[in-house]
Amino acid sequence: MIIGEIEKKQNNLQFIKLDNRIFTENNFDISDIKSQEELIEKLNATNFDNNTENKIILIGKRNFEIKISSILKLIQNDSIAKIKDQTQIKYDIEKIAKENSLRGIFVKKALEKINDSNKQEVLKAIEIGLEAL
C-alpha cells in the first residue's frame, strides 16, 4: 500500500508492506530437456519457498516447441506465477548459411546485417524466418 501527501510542489509518499510474499525471477535452463512434458515435470518437481511468487525465465537452446499457455495450465506448482520464454532454437547457423538453398541464402544475408547493437534482433529474425521456411 502507498500512503502519502500530495501538494503542489512536493510529494511525500511511503510504501507499507502488507504481505510477506516476495516476487523472484529464476532462470531455468532447458538445453537438456527433450519435451514439453519433461519440462512440466521438472517445473513441478522444483521446490520454491512458500513465501515467494516466482517468474520463471526459460533460457538455453530448446529441442521442442514451447507453448506457455499449456504449460501454465498443466503445472501444479502454485509458487509459479509467470513463465517467460527466452530460449533459442537449436540450429547450427553457420552450417545452414553454407547450404545452397533458400534457407542458406536467407541466413547468409541476415548474418551480413549483424553489428554489435543489433545481434540479438538479427538472431531472433533468423529463428523466426527458419521456423517459417
C-alpha positions as CSV (number, residue, x, y, z in Angstrom):
1,M,0.0,0.0,0.0
2,I,1.2,3.5,-0.7
3,I,0.2,6.4,1.6
4,G,1.3,10.0,1.5
5,E,0.6,13.6,0.9
6,I,0.4,15.3,-2.5
7,E,0.9,19.0,-2.6
8,K,1.6,21.5,-5.5
9,K,5.3,21.4,-5.3
10,Q,6.0,18.4,-3.1
11,N,5.0,14.7,-2.9
12,N,5.6,12.7,0.3
13,L,4.9,9.0,-0.5
14,Q,5.6,6.0,1.7
15,F,5.3,2.3,0.8
16,I,3.8,0.0,3.5
17,K,4.3,-3.7,3.0
18,L,1.1,-5.7,3.6
19,D,2.1,-9.2,2.7
20,N,5.2,-11.4,3.4
21,R,5.3,-12.8,-0.1
22,I,8.3,-12.0,-2.2
23,F,8.4,-11.9,-6.0
24,T,11.5,-13.5,-7.5
25,E,12.8,-14.2,-11.0
26,N,14.5,-17.5,-11.7
27,N,16.4,-18.6,-14.8
28,F,15.6,-22.2,-15.8
29,D,18.0,-23.8,-18.4
30,I,16.1,-26.2,-20.7
31,S,19.0,-27.2,-23.0
32,D,19.0,-30.8,-21.7
33,I,15.2,-31.2,-21.7
34,K,13.7,-33.1,-24.7
35,S,10.0,-32.4,-24.5
36,Q,7.3,-30.1,-23.0
37,E,6.1,-33.0,-20.8
38,E,9.6,-33.3,-19.3
39,L,9.7,-29.5,-18.7
40,I,6.4,-29.6,-16.9
41,E,7.7,-32.5,-14.7
42,K,10.8,-30.6,-13.8
43,L,8.9,-27.4,-13.0
44,N,6.5,-29.4,-10.8
45,A,9.5,-31.0,-9.0
46,T,11.2,-27.7,-8.3
47,N,10.9,-26.6,-4.7
48,F,10.3,-22.9,-4.0
49,D,9.9,-21.1,-0.7
50,N,6.3,-20.9,0.3
51,N,6.5,-17.2,0.7
52,T,7.5,-16.5,-2.9
53,E,5.8,-15.9,-6.2
54,N,8.2,-16.9,-9.0
55,K,8.7,-15.7,-12.5
56,I,10.4,-18.5,-14.4
57,I,12.6,-17.4,-17.3
58,L,13.3,-20.2,-19.7
59,I,16.8,-20.0,-21.2
60,G,19.1,-22.1,-23.3
61,K,18.7,-24.0,-26.6
62,R,15.4,-25.7,-26.9
63,N,14.7,-29.1,-28.6
64,F,10.9,-28.7,-28.8
65,E,8.2,-26.0,-29.3
66,I,7.2,-24.2,-26.1
67,K,3.6,-23.3,-25.5
68,I,3.5,-21.1,-22.4
69,S,-0.3,-21.2,-22.0
70,S,-0.5,-25.0,-22.0
71,I,2.5,-25.2,-19.6
72,L,0.8,-22.8,-17.1
73,K,-2.4,-24.9,-17.2
74,L,-0.5,-28.2,-16.5
75,I,1.9,-27.2,-13.8
76,Q,0.8,-27.9,-10.3
77,N,3.4,-25.7,-8.5
78,D,1.4,-22.8,-7.0
79,S,4.6,-20.7,-6.5
80,I,5.0,-20.2,-10.2
81,A,3.1,-17.0,-11.2
82,K,4.6,-16.4,-14.7
83,I,6.8,-18.1,-17.3
84,K,8.8,-16.2,-19.9
85,D,10.4,-17.9,-22.9
86,Q,13.9,-16.5,-23.8
87,T,15.1,-19.7,-25.4
88,Q,16.6,-20.2,-28.9
89,I,16.1,-23.0,-31.3
90,K,18.9,-25.4,-31.5
91,Y,20.3,-24.5,-35.0
92,D,23.8,-24.6,-36.4
93,I,23.5,-21.2,-38.1
94,E,27.0,-21.3,-39.7
95,K,26.2,-24.7,-41.3
96,I,22.8,-23.5,-42.6
97,A,24.5,-20.4,-44.1
98,K,26.7,-22.6,-46.2
99,E,23.7,-24.5,-47.7
100,N,22.8,-23.9,-51.3
101,S,19.1,-23.4,-50.6
102,L,16.6,-20.7,-49.7
103,R,17.3,-21.3,-46.0
104,G,21.0,-20.9,-46.6
105,I,20.7,-17.7,-48.6
106,F,18.3,-16.2,-46.0
107,V,20.7,-17.0,-43.1
108,K,23.7,-15.7,-45.0
109,K,22.0,-12.4,-45.9
110,A,20.8,-12.0,-42.3
111,L,24.2,-12.7,-40.8
112,E,25.7,-9.9,-43.1
113,K,23.3,-7.4,-41.3
114,I,24.7,-8.2,-37.8
115,N,26.6,-5.5,-36.0
116,D,27.2,-5.0,-32.2
117,S,24.0,-3.2,-31.5
118,N,21.5,-5.5,-33.2
119,K,23.0,-9.0,-32.9
120,Q,20.1,-10.4,-30.8
121,E,17.5,-8.9,-33.1
122,V,19.0,-10.4,-36.1
123,L,19.4,-13.8,-34.5
124,K,15.7,-13.7,-33.4
125,A,14.8,-12.7,-37.0
126,I,16.8,-15.7,-38.3
127,E,15.0,-18.0,-35.8
128,I,11.5,-16.7,-36.9
129,G,12.5,-17.0,-40.6
130,L,13.8,-20.5,-40.2
131,E,10.6,-21.6,-38.5
132,A,8.6,-20.2,-41.4
133,L,10.8,-21.9,-44.0
